[in-house]
Amino acid sequence: MKVLNFGTFHFGYTPDANKTEFDEHSKESQKEIREISKMLAQFKPTIICIENLPKYNDEINKAYQDFLENPDELNTNYGESSMIGFEVGRLNNVKKIYGIDNHMGYNYSVGDFIENSPDLENAIDSKTYLQLTNEPFKEFPELAKREAKYETLSLLEKLKLINEPNHLDYSINTNADKLLYVGINDGFEGADNAAIFYHRNMKIFSNLNRIPMTKDDRVFILMGTAHTAFLREFMKRSPKFEMVNTLEYLK
């Protein structure tokens, strides 16, 4: 079945290390979101999945039905999940929204802590860790130029950038894989925390697979880019899914 695997930054509050300043309540932002939702709606999904826990599905769908009755005002209560997810659903007459998230606590800053502690030494590979931290796009100069101007880009251009394949790879590196270069003595402090984030995304993929689907369904997945990146890796090898090119829908 076809999947539009779309990554975004979080529109509202987020505990994530990387945040984007964005006023989801401004008229200009809401107009941009409507336009982008219209682009994404051209995929014509029959199933919509968002970054919320499945246990809140009833609450989410009550809010979705309320929005369908009064769609003049975007629902900002669930950030991008309701602002884009609900609007794409409305434009395609989708009946139900599914949360597929899973929460697991991990320390993505353990590498920085070790590198910045004078009494600790990274015994694995400081050079690579610091390059991935400070120059993540060293091998991709064009991407680095766009990234340097990130805050000045329009919402559409930001979303195009973070859905680039190399930028999705960066999302995995910065959230997990760079920790594989960090450890104290013969320990695996970095790898242990990276494994938790891998595990969380495996559970998210399993939640996706709990949803009843047929080969004729078209699945729109709306999540933070690190999850988008991991789902891309899982779906690449799955006999079940066929991903479309997200960038083809952001025009």
TORMAR-244552 format. One record per residue (C-alpha): residue number from 1; chain; x, y, z. Coordinates in steps of 0.25 Angstrom, whole numbers. Layout:
% TORMAR-244552
+------+------+-------+-------+-------+
| tigu | kegu |    px |    py |    pz |
+------+------+-------+-------+-------+
|  NUM |    A |     X |     Y |     Z |
...
+------+------+-------+-------+-------+
***
This chain:
% TORMAR-244552
+------+------+-------+-------+-------+
| tigu | kegu |    px |    py |    pz |
+------+------+-------+-------+-------+
|    1 |    A |     0 |     0 |     0 |
|    2 |    A |     5 |    14 |    -3 |
|    3 |    A |    10 |    23 |     9 |
|    4 |    A |    13 |    38 |     9 |
|    5 |    A |    23 |    38 |    21 |
|    6 |    A |    23 |    53 |    25 |
|    7 |    A |    32 |    59 |    35 |
|    8 |    A |    31 |    72 |    42 |
|    9 |    A |    36 |    80 |    54 |
|   10 |    A |    26 |    82 |    66 |
|   11 |    A |    17 |    94 |    65 |
|   12 |    A |    15 |    95 |    80 |
|   13 |    A |    23 |    92 |    92 |
|   14 |    A |    33 |    81 |    91 |
|   15 |    A |    44 |    75 |   100 |
|   16 |    A |    52 |    72 |    88 |
|   17 |    A |    66 |    77 |    87 |
|   18 |    A |    64 |    84 |    73 |
|   19 |    A |    53 |    94 |    73 |
|   20 |    A |    47 |   103 |    63 |
|   21 |    A |    41 |   117 |    66 |
|   22 |    A |    27 |   117 |    61 |
|   23 |    A |    14 |   124 |    64 |
|   24 |    A |     3 |   114 |    61 |
|   25 |    A |    -8 |   124 |    65 |
|   26 |    A |    -4 |   135 |    55 |
|   27 |    A |   -13 |   137 |    43 |
|   28 |    A |    -1 |   136 |    34 |
|   29 |    A |     3 |   123 |    40 |
|   30 |    A |   -11 |   117 |    39 |
|   31 |    A |   -12 |   122 |    24 |
|   32 |    A |     2 |   115 |    21 |
|   33 |    A |    -3 |   102 |    28 |
|   34 |    A |   -16 |   102 |    20 |
|   35 |    A |    -8 |   103 |     7 |
|   36 |    A |     2 |    92 |    11 |
|   37 |    A |   -10 |    83 |    16 |
|   38 |    A |   -16 |    85 |     2 |
|   39 |    A |    -3 |    80 |    -5 |
|   40 |    A |    -2 |    68 |     4 |
|   41 |    A |   -17 |    65 |     3 |
|   42 |    A |   -14 |    62 |   -12 |
|   43 |    A |    -8 |    49 |    -8 |
|   44 |    A |   -23 |    45 |    -4 |
|   45 |    A |   -20 |    37 |     8 |
|   46 |    A |   -31 |    27 |    14 |
|   47 |    A |   -23 |    26 |    27 |
|   48 |    A |   -16 |    37 |    35 |
|   49 |    A |    -6 |    34 |    46 |
|   50 |    A |    -1 |    44 |    56 |
|   51 |    A |    10 |    46 |    67 |
|   52 |    A |     0 |    43 |    79 |
|   53 |    A |    -1 |    31 |    88 |
|   54 |    A |   -12 |    21 |    83 |
|   55 |    A |   -19 |    22 |    97 |
|   56 |    A |   -23 |    36 |    94 |
|   57 |    A |   -30 |    32 |    81 |
|   58 |    A |   -44 |    34 |    86 |
|   59 |    A |   -40 |    48 |    91 |
|   60 |    A |   -33 |    51 |    78 |
|   61 |    A |   -45 |    47 |    69 |
|   62 |    A |   -55 |    54 |    78 |
|   63 |    A |   -47 |    67 |    75 |
|   64 |    A |   -46 |    63 |    60 |
|   65 |    A |   -61 |    62 |    59 |
|   66 |    A |   -63 |    75 |    66 |
|   67 |    A |   -53 |    81 |    56 |
|   68 |    A |   -61 |    75 |    44 |
|   69 |    A |   -74 |    82 |    49 |
|   70 |    A |   -67 |    95 |    50 |
|   71 |    A |   -54 |    95 |    41 |
|   72 |    A |   -53 |   110 |    40 |
|   73 |    A |   -43 |   110 |    51 |
|   74 |    A |   -31 |   101 |    51 |
|   75 |    A |   -30 |    92 |    64 |
|   76 |    A |   -17 |    96 |    70 |
|   77 |    A |   -18 |    87 |    83 |
|   78 |    A |   -10 |    76 |    77 |
|   79 |    A |     0 |    84 |    70 |
|   80 |    A |     3 |    79 |    56 |
|   81 |    A |    -5 |    67 |    58 |
|   82 |    A |   -18 |    74 |    58 |
|   83 |    A |   -14 |    86 |    50 |
|   84 |    A |    -9 |    78 |    38 |
|   85 |    A |   -15 |    64 |    41 |
|   86 |    A |   -29 |    69 |    44 |
|   87 |    A |   -29 |    78 |    31 |
|   88 |    A |   -23 |    67 |    22 |
|   89 |    A |   -34 |    57 |    28 |
|   90 |    A |   -45 |    67 |    25 |
|   91 |    A |   -41 |    70 |    11 |
|   92 |    A |   -41 |    55 |     8 |
|   93 |    A |   -53 |    51 |    16 |
|   94 |    A |   -45 |    42 |    25 |
|   95 |    A |   -53 |    36 |    36 |
|   96 |    A |   -43 |    33 |    47 |
|   97 |    A |   -29 |    38 |    52 |
|   98 |    A |   -19 |    28 |    58 |
|   99 |    A |    -9 |    31 |    69 |
|  100 |    A |     3 |    22 |    67 |
|  101 |    A |    14 |    28 |    77 |
|  102 |    A |    21 |    22 |    88 |
|  103 |    A |    28 |    28 |    99 |
|  104 |    A |    41 |    24 |   105 |
|  105 |    A |    51 |    32 |   113 |
|  106 |    A |    65 |    33 |   108 |
|  107 |    A |    77 |    43 |   110 |
|  108 |    A |    80 |    49 |    96 |
|  109 |    A |    90 |    59 |   102 |
|  110 |    A |    99 |    48 |   109 |
|  111 |    A |   110 |    50 |    99 |
|  112 |    A |   110 |    65 |   101 |
|  113 |    A |   110 |    63 |   116 |
|  114 |    A |   122 |    53 |   115 |
|  115 |    A |   130 |    63 |   105 |
|  116 |    A |   127 |    75 |   114 |
|  117 |    A |   131 |    69 |   127 |
|  118 |    A |   146 |    71 |   131 |
|  119 |    A |   146 |    59 |   140 |
|  120 |    A |   141 |    50 |   129 |
|  121 |    A |   147 |    45 |   116 |
|  122 |    A |   140 |    40 |   104 |
|  123 |    A |   148 |    27 |   101 |
|  124 |    A |   142 |    23 |    88 |
|  125 |    A |   143 |    34 |    77 |
|  126 |    A |   142 |    49 |    81 |
|  127 |    A |   146 |    54 |    67 |
|  128 |    A |   134 |    47 |    59 |
|  129 |    A |   124 |    51 |    71 |
|  130 |    A |   128 |    65 |    70 |
|  131 |    A |   128 |    66 |    55 |
|  132 |    A |   113 |    60 |    55 |
|  133 |    A |   110 |    70 |    66 |
|  134 |    A |   116 |    83 |    60 |
|  135 |    A |   117 |    80 |    45 |
|  136 |    A |   106 |    70 |    42 |
|  137 |    A |   105 |    75 |    28 |
|  138 |    A |   120 |    75 |    25 |
|  139 |    A |   119 |    65 |    13 |
|  140 |    A |   106 |    73 |     8 |
|  141 |    A |   110 |    88 |     5 |
|  142 |    A |    97 |    91 |    -2 |
|  143 |    A |    89 |    86 |     9 |
|  144 |    A |    98 |    93 |    19 |
|  145 |    A |    95 |   106 |    12 |
|  146 |    A |    80 |   104 |    13 |
|  147 |    A |    81 |    99 |    28 |
|  148 |    A |    89 |   112 |    31 |
|  149 |    A |    77 |   120 |    26 |
|  150 |    A |    67 |   111 |    33 |
|  151 |    A |    60 |   122 |    42 |
|  152 |    A |    58 |   131 |    30 |
|  153 |    A |    51 |   121 |    21 |
|  154 |    A |    36 |   120 |    19 |
|  155 |    A |    28 |   109 |    26 |
|  156 |    A |    28 |   102 |    13 |
|  157 |    A |    43 |   103 |    10 |
|  158 |    A |    46 |    98 |    24 |
|  159 |    A |    37 |    86 |    22 |
|  160 |    A |    44 |    83 |     9 |
|  161 |    A |    57 |    84 |    15 |
|  162 |    A |    55 |    75 |    27 |
|  163 |    A |    48 |    64 |    18 |
|  164 |    A |    61 |    63 |     9 |
|  165 |    A |    67 |    49 |    10 |
|  166 |    A |    80 |    54 |    15 |
|  167 |    A |    73 |    63 |    25 |
|  168 |    A |    65 |    51 |    30 |
|  169 |    A |    78 |    43 |    31 |
|  170 |    A |    83 |    55 |    40 |
|  171 |    A |    71 |    53 |    49 |
|  172 |    A |    75 |    39 |    52 |
|  173 |    A |    90 |    43 |    54 |
|  174 |    A |    86 |    55 |    63 |
|  175 |    A |    76 |    47 |    72 |
|  176 |    A |    83 |    33 |    72 |
|  177 |    A |    94 |    29 |    63 |
|  178 |    A |   105 |    39 |    68 |
|  179 |    A |   103 |    34 |    82 |
|  180 |    A |   110 |    21 |    77 |
|  181 |    A |   123 |    29 |    77 |
|  182 |    A |   122 |    32 |    92 |
|  183 |    A |   125 |    24 |   104 |
|  184 |    A |   133 |    24 |   117 |
|  185 |    A |   144 |    14 |   119 |
|  186 |    A |   139 |     1 |   114 |
|  187 |    A |   124 |     5 |   116 |
|  188 |    A |   113 |     7 |   105 |
|  189 |    A |   106 |    20 |   111 |
|  190 |    A |   104 |    25 |    97 |
|  191 |    A |    99 |    12 |    91 |
|  192 |    A |    90 |     9 |   102 |
|  193 |    A |    83 |    22 |   101 |
|  194 |    A |    82 |    21 |    85 |
|  195 |    A |    76 |     7 |    87 |
|  196 |    A |    65 |    13 |    95 |
|  197 |    A |    62 |    22 |    83 |
|  198 |    A |    63 |    11 |    73 |
|  199 |    A |    53 |     3 |    82 |
|  200 |    A |    43 |    14 |    83 |
|  201 |    A |    43 |    15 |    68 |
|  202 |    A |    41 |     0 |    66 |
|  203 |    A |    29 |     1 |    75 |
|  204 |    A |    24 |    13 |    67 |
|  205 |    A |    25 |     4 |    54 |
|  206 |    A |    18 |    -7 |    62 |
|  207 |    A |     7 |     2 |    65 |
|  208 |    A |     6 |     6 |    51 |
|  209 |    A |     4 |    -9 |    47 |
|  210 |    A |    -7 |   -11 |    58 |
|  211 |    A |   -16 |    -3 |    49 |
|  212 |    A |   -25 |   -11 |    40 |
|  213 |    A |   -21 |    -8 |    25 |
|  214 |    A |   -23 |   -13 |    11 |
|  215 |    A |   -14 |   -12 |    -1 |
|  216 |    A |   -24 |    -1 |    -6 |
|  217 |    A |   -22 |     8 |     6 |
|  218 |    A |   -13 |    20 |     5 |
|  219 |    A |    -6 |    24 |    18 |
|  220 |    A |    -2 |    38 |    22 |
|  221 |    A |     8 |    38 |    34 |
|  222 |    A |    10 |    51 |    41 |
|  223 |    A |    21 |    51 |    51 |
|  224 |    A |    34 |    58 |    56 |
|  225 |    A |    45 |    56 |    46 |
|  226 |    A |    53 |    47 |    54 |
|  227 |    A |    42 |    37 |    55 |
|  228 |    A |    39 |    39 |    40 |
|  229 |    A |    54 |    36 |    37 |
|  230 |    A |    53 |    23 |    45 |
|  231 |    A |    39 |    19 |    39 |
|  232 |    A |    46 |    21 |    25 |
|  233 |    A |    57 |    11 |    29 |
|  234 |    A |    47 |     1 |    34 |
|  235 |    A |    37 |     3 |    22 |
|  236 |    A |    48 |     2 |    12 |
|  237 |    A |    50 |   -13 |    15 |
|  238 |    A |    36 |   -16 |    18 |
|  239 |    A |    28 |   -24 |     7 |
|  240 |    A |    15 |   -17 |    12 |
|  241 |    A |    18 |    -2 |     9 |
|  242 |    A |    22 |     6 |    -3 |
|  243 |    A |    26 |    20 |     0 |
|  244 |    A |    23 |    32 |    -9 |
|  245 |    A |    33 |    44 |   -11 |
|  246 |    A |    29 |    54 |     0 |
|  247 |    A |    35 |    65 |    -8 |
|  248 |    A |    26 |    63 |   -20 |
|  249 |    A |    15 |    67 |   -11 |
|  250 |    A |    21 |    80 |    -6 |
|  251 |    A |    20 |    89 |   -18 |
+------+------+-------+-------+-------+
***
